[in-house]
Amino acid sequence: MEVKNVQKYVTSKLMVDNEQIGVYKKYAGVKARPGVAGEKIATILRDGHPEVDPQHPEVVSAGDWVVTNPSGEQYKISGEKFQKRYDVKAGPDKDGIYRPIASPIVAMQIHEDITIYVPWGENGALIPQNLRAGSYLNVTDVNDIYGIAENEFYETYAPCDKEGVFQDAKLRERFEQAEFAPSDVKEDL
């Protein structure tokens, strides 16, 4: 299904009581490199699904980074966002991995195949992002909603509280966090 207005789509879905929405934080590190202006990136998932296909690729601008998640899919991110989400000062570890320092996100799981339009094309042009049922929409910023495929989401994000403290005790230990404090996200939206 083609979704022309993703904000309206999300709002309509949030009216349904059983929608899965929660707070998550990235725990997985990524490989990354400075992008080359004009470079084209087609996000192909591990299973071959073209989330952003070669016919409508992301186009890298000066200052963007090209990120490769643990499952291998690539995407571009602005230099500003990259510095907010990853420990650039520490640099990559011996394996070339940048550690995440991102803030929590609010994400909603979708239950149908949809195509949304994201401003990742040349000069910010809208390009289609093809999401399958089970994917998540990052709805933290209603002006910057984008999708994350289900398997890739689970391999990189984990539930947390509003402060970014992970539910999982092993992740709390790994990131040297205090105790998890559950919260009801829907009340805050």
Backbone bond lengths (Angstrom), bond angles and torsions (degrees), N, CA, C in turn:
res aa  C-N    CA-C-N  psi(-1)  N-CA   C-N-CA  omega(-1)  CA-C   N-CA-C  phi
1 M - - - 1.445 - - 1.533 107.81 -
2 E 1.300 115.42 132.51 1.458 120.42 177.66 1.530 109.19 -85.11
3 V 1.333 116.42 127.72 1.455 122.12 -179.89 1.527 107.85 -109.57
4 K 1.321 115.77 107.93 1.471 120.90 -178.66 1.530 111.46 -77.11
5 N 1.337 117.20 -37.34 1.460 121.89 -178.05 1.529 108.42 -121.12
6 V 1.332 116.42 94.12 1.463 120.68 -174.36 1.528 111.59 -67.38
7 Q 1.331 118.94 -31.97 1.470 120.56 178.21 1.534 110.15 -63.33
8 K 1.325 116.89 -43.47 1.467 121.09 178.71 1.531 110.34 -65.79
9 Y 1.323 116.77 -39.75 1.470 121.59 177.87 1.531 110.16 -59.35
10 V 1.335 116.42 -48.78 1.467 120.85 -179.22 1.522 110.49 -62.38
11 T 1.321 117.41 -45.91 1.465 121.30 -179.63 1.525 110.71 -58.96
12 S 1.336 117.09 -43.81 1.464 119.66 -179.59 1.528 110.58 -64.36
13 K 1.335 118.09 -37.39 1.459 121.44 179.81 1.528 111.76 -70.80
14 L 1.327 117.03 -33.09 1.467 119.94 -178.95 1.527 112.10 -70.40
15 M 1.321 116.89 -16.25 1.464 120.26 177.67 1.524 111.58 -73.86
16 V 1.325 116.88 -14.71 1.464 122.00 179.40 1.525 107.88 -88.17
17 D 1.334 116.79 124.04 1.466 121.38 -174.56 1.525 114.96 -60.19
18 N 1.321 118.45 -30.75 1.460 119.14 -173.71 1.530 113.63 -92.76
19 E 1.314 118.89 11.76 1.462 120.15 177.69 1.522 109.97 -65.21
20 Q 1.324 115.40 139.00 1.457 120.74 178.27 1.512 108.63 -87.29
21 I 1.318 116.10 108.68 1.455 122.28 177.86 1.517 107.09 -134.91
22 G 1.287 116.50 141.06 1.454 118.68 -177.94 1.514 112.09 -162.43
23 V 1.313 114.22 179.82 1.459 122.35 178.70 1.523 107.34 -104.70
24 Y 1.319 115.67 131.82 1.457 122.26 -176.68 1.524 109.03 -137.24
25 K 1.321 115.00 160.21 1.457 120.15 176.68 1.518 108.36 -140.35
26 K 1.322 114.78 143.82 1.460 119.73 -179.62 1.525 108.71 -72.03
27 Y 1.325 115.44 131.67 1.465 120.21 177.74 1.519 111.66 -114.76
28 A 1.319 117.39 -19.95 1.465 120.99 -175.42 1.522 110.74 -88.83
29 G 1.313 114.74 138.35 1.449 120.00 174.28 1.523 110.39 -78.17
30 V 1.331 115.17 167.48 1.465 120.73 -177.95 1.521 110.34 -134.08
31 K 1.304 115.29 156.87 1.454 120.25 167.31 1.524 105.81 -89.61
32 A 1.306 116.95 145.35 1.462 119.61 -178.38 1.522 110.06 -154.80
33 R 1.318 113.75 156.03 1.461 120.65 176.91 1.516 108.13 -149.28
34 P 1.327 116.98 154.43 1.468 118.34 173.88 1.527 109.34 -61.46
35 G 1.325 116.44 135.99 1.453 120.70 179.70 1.521 110.89 -79.48
36 V 1.305 115.18 165.90 1.458 122.57 176.58 1.524 106.97 -107.59
37 A 1.339 116.99 122.25 1.459 120.81 -178.52 1.524 110.25 -51.56
38 G 1.338 115.50 130.39 1.453 121.87 -179.07 1.518 114.01 92.57
39 E 1.326 117.05 -14.03 1.471 121.46 178.63 1.533 108.90 -60.54
40 K 1.304 116.71 144.09 1.460 121.63 -179.51 1.527 109.81 -111.83
41 I 1.328 115.36 133.30 1.464 122.50 -177.68 1.526 108.64 -121.98
42 A 1.309 116.82 124.20 1.462 121.83 172.95 1.526 106.40 -108.94
43 T 1.319 116.36 117.96 1.459 119.81 -178.99 1.522 109.55 -78.78
44 I 1.326 115.01 108.19 1.459 122.08 178.06 1.527 107.12 -112.55
45 L 1.326 116.27 124.88 1.456 120.16 -178.55 1.523 110.79 -76.23
46 R 1.317 116.01 164.77 1.463 122.45 -178.20 1.527 112.61 -52.70
47 D 1.329 116.70 -35.95 1.463 119.67 -178.67 1.531 112.95 -84.54
48 G 1.341 117.02 5.39 1.458 121.63 177.00 1.520 115.18 94.38
49 H 1.326 117.89 -5.78 1.471 120.94 179.55 1.526 110.23 -66.98
50 P 1.344 118.05 125.59 1.463 120.50 178.83 1.530 110.93 -83.27
51 E 1.332 116.43 93.11 1.460 119.66 179.48 1.530 110.04 -67.49
52 V 1.317 116.82 -42.02 1.465 122.80 169.15 1.521 103.91 -125.58
53 D 1.332 116.74 108.36 1.462 119.43 -169.37 1.530 113.49 -85.51
54 P 1.324 116.22 164.39 1.467 121.23 -178.13 1.526 114.02 -61.44
55 Q 1.326 118.42 -21.79 1.466 120.89 177.43 1.531 112.18 -71.80
56 H 1.334 116.19 -24.86 1.471 122.08 -179.01 1.524 108.94 -137.52
57 P 1.334 117.79 66.68 1.468 120.03 -173.66 1.527 113.51 -76.62
58 E 1.328 113.52 162.04 1.456 119.73 168.25 1.525 105.94 -71.84
59 V 1.327 117.19 143.50 1.460 120.61 179.08 1.524 107.90 -117.61
60 V 1.311 115.64 123.95 1.462 122.76 -176.81 1.534 110.16 -75.39
61 S 1.325 115.66 134.42 1.465 122.41 174.66 1.518 109.00 -105.08
62 A 1.318 116.78 164.05 1.465 120.93 176.92 1.526 109.07 -55.08
63 G 1.320 116.83 133.15 1.463 122.04 178.87 1.520 114.33 92.03
64 D 1.333 118.56 -12.86 1.471 121.46 178.69 1.525 109.87 -73.30
65 W 1.316 115.00 158.55 1.460 123.09 173.94 1.517 108.03 -114.81
66 V 1.321 116.89 151.16 1.458 122.93 172.87 1.523 106.33 -106.75
67 V 1.326 114.83 120.47 1.465 122.44 -174.73 1.528 109.11 -108.01
68 T 1.333 115.98 139.79 1.457 122.15 173.66 1.525 107.67 -120.62
69 N 1.333 115.68 115.53 1.457 121.25 178.59 1.533 110.02 -75.09
70 P 1.341 117.47 166.44 1.468 120.70 -177.64 1.524 114.21 -53.76
71 S 1.330 118.10 -32.34 1.461 119.87 -178.59 1.520 112.97 -83.39
72 G 1.334 117.48 -3.30 1.452 121.18 173.29 1.512 116.89 104.28
73 E 1.332 118.76 -12.97 1.451 117.50 -179.13 1.531 110.03 -72.75
74 Q 1.314 114.84 145.66 1.464 120.77 -178.40 1.523 110.32 -113.61
75 Y 1.323 114.70 152.84 1.458 121.34 174.50 1.517 107.91 -158.43
76 K 1.330 115.05 164.34 1.466 118.98 177.36 1.520 109.29 -100.00
77 I 1.318 114.63 156.13 1.462 121.49 178.17 1.523 106.76 -148.06
78 S 1.308 116.64 144.11 1.462 119.01 -179.86 1.529 109.57 -65.28
79 G 1.306 116.74 152.70 1.459 121.27 178.13 1.515 111.52 -57.89
80 E 1.335 116.70 -38.27 1.465 121.24 179.27 1.526 111.48 -63.03
81 K 1.323 116.60 -46.84 1.473 119.98 178.88 1.525 110.66 -66.51
82 F 1.338 117.20 -38.80 1.461 119.68 -179.57 1.530 110.03 -60.10
83 Q 1.324 117.53 -43.32 1.466 120.75 -179.39 1.524 112.56 -67.74
84 K 1.335 117.46 -28.42 1.463 120.97 177.44 1.529 111.98 -77.81
85 R 1.332 116.89 -26.65 1.469 120.89 -172.94 1.522 114.70 -100.31
86 Y 1.344 117.41 -18.17 1.466 120.36 -175.61 1.521 110.39 -135.07
87 D 1.329 115.43 152.20 1.465 121.73 -178.03 1.532 109.82 -78.88
88 V 1.332 114.98 82.99 1.462 121.61 -178.45 1.523 110.50 -71.37
89 K 1.341 117.14 -34.75 1.477 120.78 -178.89 1.526 110.92 -61.02
90 A 1.322 117.00 -42.34 1.462 120.34 179.27 1.524 110.58 -73.75
91 G 1.337 115.55 -23.65 1.461 119.99 -179.70 1.517 111.22 76.18
92 P 1.318 115.86 179.96 1.461 118.31 179.71 1.524 110.71 -73.40
93 D 1.330 116.28 153.21 1.461 120.23 176.22 1.531 109.39 -76.94
94 K 1.318 116.93 -172.71 1.475 121.26 -175.86 1.527 112.32 -61.76
95 D 1.350 116.87 -21.11 1.462 120.94 179.05 1.541 112.37 -96.04
96 G 1.335 116.42 5.56 1.463 120.69 179.74 1.515 114.28 81.28
97 I 1.340 116.44 19.63 1.464 121.67 -176.55 1.527 110.18 -99.84
98 Y 1.354 115.62 131.26 1.461 121.69 172.79 1.519 108.45 -92.73
99 R 1.323 116.58 131.66 1.464 122.45 -179.49 1.535 109.88 -78.92
100 P 1.343 117.23 137.74 1.466 119.78 179.10 1.528 111.98 -73.90
101 I 1.317 115.70 143.71 1.470 121.93 173.04 1.522 109.65 -131.84
102 A 1.304 116.35 17.50 1.457 123.27 -172.08 1.516 113.28 -62.71
103 S 1.316 114.29 155.84 1.457 122.72 172.65 1.523 108.77 -77.89
104 P 1.322 116.96 162.97 1.462 119.71 177.10 1.533 110.67 -62.85
105 I 1.324 115.86 153.07 1.453 121.86 173.44 1.515 109.03 -119.04
106 V 1.327 116.80 158.97 1.459 122.73 171.56 1.518 105.35 -105.22
107 A 1.328 116.77 124.97 1.458 120.99 -177.02 1.520 110.85 -131.73
108 M 1.334 113.52 147.87 1.455 121.63 -178.84 1.523 108.40 -125.44
109 Q 1.316 116.35 129.02 1.457 119.89 177.75 1.527 109.10 -79.86
110 I 1.347 115.65 138.49 1.461 119.82 177.72 1.531 109.33 -101.47
111 H 1.325 115.53 156.13 1.468 120.43 -173.74 1.527 112.86 -119.78
112 E 1.320 116.46 16.95 1.454 121.52 178.78 1.523 108.68 -150.10
113 D 1.316 116.61 157.94 1.459 120.48 175.50 1.526 108.35 -72.70
114 I 1.328 116.60 130.71 1.464 120.57 178.41 1.527 109.99 -139.46
115 T 1.312 114.66 158.97 1.460 122.12 170.25 1.508 106.61 -120.27
116 I 1.336 115.86 123.60 1.466 121.17 174.75 1.525 107.11 -113.52
117 Y 1.306 116.08 168.95 1.465 120.66 -179.41 1.516 109.36 -117.42
118 V 1.339 114.88 126.26 1.464 121.92 -176.33 1.531 109.06 -120.85
119 P 1.334 118.11 148.34 1.471 121.83 -174.92 1.526 113.84 -83.43
120 W 1.313 117.13 54.45 1.460 121.20 -174.77 1.523 113.18 -107.09
121 G 1.324 117.05 3.06 1.454 120.51 179.96 1.525 111.93 -81.54
122 E 1.307 115.64 -173.06 1.466 121.46 -179.38 1.527 109.76 -61.77
123 N 1.343 115.33 131.11 1.469 122.37 -178.20 1.526 112.76 55.95
124 G 1.326 116.37 33.20 1.466 121.32 177.27 1.518 114.75 77.30
125 A 1.328 117.09 14.83 1.469 120.34 178.59 1.519 110.44 -61.96
126 L 1.330 116.07 145.93 1.464 120.86 177.91 1.522 109.55 -74.32
127 I 1.335 114.55 133.69 1.463 121.26 176.11 1.526 108.36 -128.45
128 P 1.341 117.80 153.79 1.463 119.71 -178.77 1.525 112.59 -75.54
129 Q 1.330 115.21 138.12 1.457 121.80 170.69 1.522 105.47 -116.00
130 N 1.318 116.36 117.52 1.466 122.97 -174.73 1.521 110.10 -94.66
131 L 1.317 115.83 109.43 1.464 121.92 -175.77 1.519 110.46 -110.53
132 R 1.319 115.16 138.11 1.463 120.65 177.49 1.522 110.39 -96.35
133 A 1.321 114.92 158.10 1.463 120.73 175.26 1.524 108.65 -51.45
134 G 1.321 116.41 136.78 1.461 121.78 -177.50 1.511 112.52 101.59
135 S 1.332 116.87 -19.72 1.464 120.61 178.07 1.528 109.58 -65.92
136 Y 1.309 115.45 168.02 1.455 121.77 177.81 1.521 110.01 -116.17
137 L 1.331 115.93 145.01 1.453 121.72 170.94 1.520 107.73 -104.11
138 N 1.331 116.30 127.12 1.461 120.64 172.94 1.525 105.42 -80.52
139 V 1.339 116.33 110.11 1.461 122.28 -176.35 1.529 111.87 -109.87
140 T 1.324 117.31 18.27 1.456 122.08 -178.64 1.521 111.25 -57.15
141 D 1.322 116.40 -44.58 1.464 122.91 179.44 1.521 106.76 -116.86
142 V 1.334 117.68 111.79 1.463 120.61 -175.92 1.529 112.79 -62.96
143 N 1.318 117.37 -15.48 1.462 121.00 177.25 1.524 112.21 -94.32
144 D 1.328 117.48 1.01 1.467 121.85 -178.77 1.525 109.70 -144.23
145 I 1.329 116.51 57.46 1.463 121.73 179.59 1.520 108.52 -85.54
146 Y 1.331 115.55 132.02 1.459 120.28 177.15 1.525 108.76 -147.39
147 G 1.332 115.80 164.86 1.445 120.61 -176.18 1.512 113.82 -102.36
148 I 1.329 114.48 156.51 1.465 123.51 174.93 1.526 105.51 -135.05
149 A 1.321 116.74 122.67 1.467 120.88 -178.98 1.529 110.74 -58.31
150 E 1.327 115.79 150.68 1.469 121.66 -173.97 1.527 113.46 -55.44
151 N 1.331 118.34 -56.09 1.467 119.89 -177.65 1.523 111.25 -62.37
152 E 1.324 116.54 -42.37 1.463 120.57 179.79 1.530 110.73 -65.45
153 F 1.323 117.16 -34.12 1.465 120.93 176.91 1.524 110.18 -62.97
154 Y 1.344 116.56 -50.38 1.464 120.25 -178.06 1.528 112.70 -65.30
155 E 1.328 116.80 -27.93 1.468 120.35 179.49 1.527 113.12 -80.74
156 T 1.323 117.36 -8.59 1.468 119.03 -175.96 1.522 114.64 -130.22
157 Y 1.332 118.24 -19.75 1.473 122.00 -178.07 1.522 110.33 -121.06
158 A 1.332 115.29 154.37 1.461 121.23 175.75 1.530 108.62 -142.56
159 P 1.339 117.23 152.00 1.461 120.33 178.68 1.532 111.36 -60.70
160 C 1.332 114.36 143.58 1.461 120.25 178.16 1.526 108.89 -147.96
161 D 1.331 116.38 176.72 1.457 119.49 174.22 1.535 108.80 -91.15
162 K 1.322 116.48 -178.81 1.475 121.11 -176.93 1.526 113.05 -60.14
163 E 1.323 116.81 -25.82 1.471 120.86 -179.45 1.523 112.12 -86.88
164 G 1.323 116.93 -5.07 1.464 120.52 179.60 1.513 114.43 93.52
165 V 1.335 117.37 11.53 1.460 121.09 178.37 1.527 108.04 -82.53
166 F 1.321 116.67 123.10 1.457 121.93 -176.20 1.521 112.23 -67.08
167 Q 1.344 116.46 146.45 1.468 121.75 172.53 1.521 109.98 -66.39
168 D 1.309 116.39 -42.10 1.454 122.95 -175.00 1.533 111.23 -70.35
169 A 1.328 116.38 123.81 1.464 121.69 -177.41 1.530 112.52 -60.77
170 K 1.329 117.84 -38.42 1.471 120.51 -179.85 1.534 110.88 -65.50
171 L 1.329 117.27 -38.17 1.465 119.82 177.03 1.532 110.77 -69.65
172 R 1.338 116.47 -38.02 1.479 118.84 176.63 1.531 109.93 -60.19
173 E 1.327 116.02 -43.15 1.468 120.23 179.01 1.525 110.44 -64.42
174 R 1.330 116.89 -46.34 1.466 121.44 -178.79 1.532 112.22 -59.74
175 F 1.339 116.03 -38.45 1.467 120.39 -178.78 1.526 112.17 -98.68
176 E 1.338 116.74 10.52 1.466 123.03 176.91 1.525 111.16 52.69
177 Q 1.341 114.94 56.95 1.456 121.31 -178.10 1.518 111.90 -108.25
178 A 1.339 114.37 158.68 1.464 122.06 176.83 1.527 109.28 -76.68
179 E 1.306 117.11 -162.81 1.455 122.81 -177.08 1.525 111.80 -76.54
180 F 1.326 116.61 144.63 1.463 124.56 178.06 1.519 110.11 -70.29
181 A 1.344 116.78 136.27 1.464 122.37 177.15 1.526 108.53 -123.53
182 P 1.345 118.06 97.83 1.466 120.32 -176.28 1.529 112.21 -60.05
183 S 1.344 114.73 151.39 1.460 119.79 179.26 1.522 109.24 -145.49
184 D 1.324 115.55 159.31 1.469 121.40 177.49 1.521 108.13 -96.66
185 V 1.316 116.40 106.47 1.466 121.27 -174.92 1.521 112.56 -66.61
186 K 1.336 117.78 -41.46 1.460 120.24 -175.14 1.520 112.28 -55.32
187 E 1.323 118.05 -35.51 1.463 120.24 -179.50 1.516 111.53 -62.37
188 D 1.309 117.68 -29.93 1.459 120.80 -175.95 1.521 113.45 -86.53
189 L 1.317 118.31 -13.08 1.467 120.67 -175.98 1.481 112.64 -80.38
